[in-house]
Amino acid sequence: MSEMKYRACAYLRLSREDDDKRGSTDESNSIKSQRMMIESFVRGFPDVELVKEVCDDGFSGTDYERPAFMEMIAMVEKGEIDCIIVKDLSRLGREYIGAGNYIQKYFPQKNVRFIAINDNYDSLTANSSDRYMVVPVKNFVNESYCRDISIKSRSNQQVKRMNGEYIGSFVCYGYRKDEKDKNKIVPDEEAARVVQDIFAWKLMGLSANSIAAKLNERGTLSPAEYKKAHGEKFKTSFQRNPEAKWTPKAVLRILSNEIYIGVLEQGKREKVSYKVKKTIEKPKSQWIRVENNHTPIITEADFKAVQELLKRDTRAKERMTEPKLYAGLLFCGDCGRGLVSRNVPYKDTVNEYYICSGYNRGKECTRHSIKVDVLNEIVLGEVRKYVKQLTDTKKLLSILDAKQIRFEEALNRDKEIAMLKEKEQEYSAMKSALYTDLQEKLITQEQFNRYREIYSNKLSEIAAAIKVQETTVKSIYENGIAAGQWLDDLRENMEIEKLDRMLLVSLIDKILVYEDKTVEIVFKYRNEMAKAVELVKGELEAEAMREVS
């Protein structure tokens, strides 16, 4: 009668952390060494036949839902193998309870022989001391190692986020990772043009539905398809493709994402524990937000204008190619609801009117009807009047330009902010290093607690100082520097011949129509205008005082 042979499966595993340490790019050297060790071991055991090899390369030992591991367990359930061989216990897993459950309960119940070569463990010959003392202790040590790695990794990631380094696996549509620095993002020219088109169409009055339809009609790949295409190394991704499907949700995500104005927000989610994959969303106040972090694709003014339009939920027909001039700007002066367009036939012509949407749906409001031609005439006149309120634009701008000291003050404070942020990085790094020092027993627990408190207090002081400086710079910008910028915008519109969508969106916040056909226009820049006039008055008064003295 022939001697029984164990049908063995070699299980190989390497975590991402170990892989990064070795700097491997192909199948890791560690995986190869594990394979060679197991094959050599089996040659010395005639009662063991290696029938299968499975490998989890780049998977954490704290998670037992690894693809190759689950494949191996499925083979156990089917009775295809009755022996499992690993290089050491940590390859099976680094989670104390899970590893113990497999070694002490599951494998014995399934009559599976388990061998960990470097730990000199073979369930066929192991005594009770090996099973219930040595193996549990080694599993506990393996879990402690994983916990320490997790703490260090989180600390390093936090420092990178605070420094504005991008640590995500995939970059937001419109950007790509810098070829020279994987933690820096730069505009992807092709996708960036699409993002700019999306914002431009929204400013023109198109809805998210209309924008998605427009993109699909021209065959522009959706963000998911775009990534897939680049993964296959296509030369160009913006080609006619019937499978490229944009959705209104995808459009809205782009329109509301501050990344396109240079703002990087990270740390939005965190793991419940290093043992599980599950993550939870953190409160927005705990996100790491870095402004002016990378090259913007959209101007801040356009982004703000789009956010206002999104709040108003402007709607448009699915296939509308000519956006309404007043979409998202026209409201009932009494009930506050939006006005809707209605065509009224009259003799041989069709007149377009706007009426209250509340009245149109049978709500408690009156008609508030106004003819489009009449509205256009009123708005054009008011816009011209508003722009020309600043009769001496050149003088106003020259006075603002003369306030060079405000520019210099802003620059000096920017330098101070940069210095503070450098100190912040230094203290963050020192605080993170404390965990390593404690694990390596370079410092005591008491020293760790004391230094951590010192560094935390220092970081809080620096954060408060940065906030004060940034608030001051923002005030300087809004009251002085920015005034010249919006005045330049107004001056470009001094000679207005005809109303257009972009002009209205750039100058007008909202238009209110009352039942008596009175039209009230709420313009943008009202606060800026007041600040500019106040600045000029203050400067003129100061000059008068200097002349008297």
Buried (B, 14 or more C-beta within 10 A) or exposed (E): EEEEBBBBBBBBBBBEBBBEEEEBEEEBEBBEEBBEBBEEBBEEBEEBEBBBBBBBBBBBBBBBEBEBBEBBBEBBEEEEBBBBBBBBBBBBBBBBEBBBBBBBEBBBEBEBBBBBBEBEBBBEEBEEEBBEEBBBEBBBEBBEBBBBBBBBBBBBBBBBBBBBBBEEEEBBBBBBBBEEEEEBBBBBEBBBBBBBBBBBBBBBBBBBBBBBBBBBEEEBBBBEBBBEBBEEEEEEBBEEBEEBBBBBEBBBBBBEBBBBBBBBBBBEEEEEEBBEEEEEEEEEEEBBBBEEBBEBBBEEBBBEBBEBBBEBEBBBEEEBEEBBBBBBBBBBBBBEBBBBBEEEEEEEEEEEBBBBBBBBEEEEBBEBBBBBEEBBEBBBEBBBEBBEEBEEBEEBBEBBEEBEEBBEBBEEBEEBBEEBBEBBBEBBBBBBBBBBBBBEEEBEEEEBEEBBEEBEEBBEBBBEBBEBBBEBBEEBBEBBBBBBEBBEBBBEBEEBEEBEBEBBBBBBBBBBBBBEEEBEBEBBBEEBBEBBBEBBEEBEEEEEEEEEE
